[in-house]
Amino acid sequence: MAQAGTVWVDVRGDMSKFASDVAGGAKKAGASVTSALGSGAKTVVSDLGTAAGVTAVAIGGIGLAAVKTSTDFNAAMSGVGAVANASAEDLEKLRDSALKAGADTVFSASQAAEAQAELVKAGVSVSDTLGGALTGSLSLAAAGQLELADAATISAQAMNIFGLGGADVSHIADVLAAGANKSAADVGQLGDALRQGGLIAKQTGLSMEETVGVLSLFADNALIGSDAGTSLKTMLQRLAPTSGPAADAMEELGLKFFDAKGQFVGIEEVAGQLQERLGGLSDEQRQTALTTIFGSDAVRGASILMEGGAAAVQEYTAAVSDQGAASRMAAEQLNNLAGDIEQFKGSVETSLIRIGDLFDGVNRNIVQSGTEVVNVFNDFAGTPTWGAIQRNIDELASKGGDRLKGFADSLSGILDSISPADVDRFFGRIETGFEKVSDAAEGLEPVIVGVGTALSTMALRSVPFLGQLVPA
């Protein structure tokens, strides 16, 4: 029979519709599940999934916040312990006091811990800190809108200057808060003034109330802050004449600021004498006398006392002697939404600290164990054994690289020459290439397993209760 022609049969697999067929099947399966569940079931499952996700995220966020907050607070308390040299029992009391302050006031527990550290560093004993110094500092900070650490420093310095105790810090806060409320100075400026002039005032014979009262009087006459304290200090030092002309001027005017026994007559008496003796002089005579007696710097404070007289000193001293002023001012300052938010934040922080404390020991053990494992690895990495491992890996990588390069060259040739008729030959060459890769991998396997085993063994040995199970 004569040959009619040639018939070509293409037996290659047609995969062009495979992906779309799979997608269609998945879509149908999904529709069947949806139909089976029904709309109500779908809603319930969806809501449960959403709620579970939100809850998991919320719990995770709270956990992280608790650990962070607890860590910061414990670090602050470690600072208190470092400066207080307190016993374990006292440190626990300080901790409880700070946590209580964080829950009850607008300040956080960490801020309260920082205030405790400032009080102790300023010389306040632990018992005084617990006995009222911290509470007074909290009231002063809230009343004067100060950073808590600054309020603690001012309170402690005033306490030390005037020889008071921790139980008196609440009264110190009242005096300073009242002085700020009844004058142009704020608590911070009164604190600056006390730092400059408080010690000389105490040595001269002024009480804390008289000193803050005079500084408040100064503030209402534009003499504020450290400048006011310096002027007060110099003025008090000049009450005893420091030069012949000053002594002559005081004798001529009949100014006597110390009695026959050398005792200070009091700041009210000083102001009264200045007003009485100098009030009738001409402007020139008055200015000359004040400058001669007090000098160019202290003349400002002396002039204010002369103008106000004993009545002004008495008025301002009485005004700052206002029991409960700090707590009242603090309550008023915080009687608003901003104050409510601050108090809420303080309470939340205390709660997070207590949650974080539950896991503090576990977290510390994990971190410490991790550090030990890393240190073991670091020690091993510096040994000759590690260097030998590195050299072997480099050598095997080089050999494996040569083999992989040969495979890549072979694959490139295959791709260039592939045609429908070369399918069998194509897959055959791929198989040959993979065999070459397999040979290279087999060469690397013993080294990789050895390194992994060594590191795992060292890690287990670094954990005390597991190390006993691993032979040396």
Secondary structure, 3 states (H helix, E strand, C coil): CCCCCCCCCCCCCCCCCHHHHHHHHHHHHHHHHHHHHHHHHHHHHHHHHHHHHHHHHHHHHHHHHHHHHHHHHHHHHHHHHHHHCCCHHHHHHHHHHHHHHHHHCCCCHHHHHHHHHHHHHCCCCHHHHHHHHHHHHHHHHHHHCCCHHHHHHHHHHHHHHCCCCHHHHHHHHHHHHHHHHCCCCCHHHHHHHHHHHHHHHHHHCCCHHHHHHHHHHHHCCCCCHHHHHHHHHHHHHCCCCCCHHHHHHHHHHCCCCECCCCCECCHHHHHHHHHHHHCCCCHHHHHHHHHHHHHHHHHHHHHHHHHHHHHHHHHHHHHHCCCCHHHHHHHHHCCCHHHHHHHHHHHHHHHHHHHHHHCHHHHHHHHHHHHHHHHHHHHHHCCHHHHHHHHHHHHHHHHHHHHHHHHHHHHHHHHHHCCHHHHHHHHHHHHHHHHHHHHHHHHHHHHHHHHHHHHHHHHHHHCHHHHCCCCC
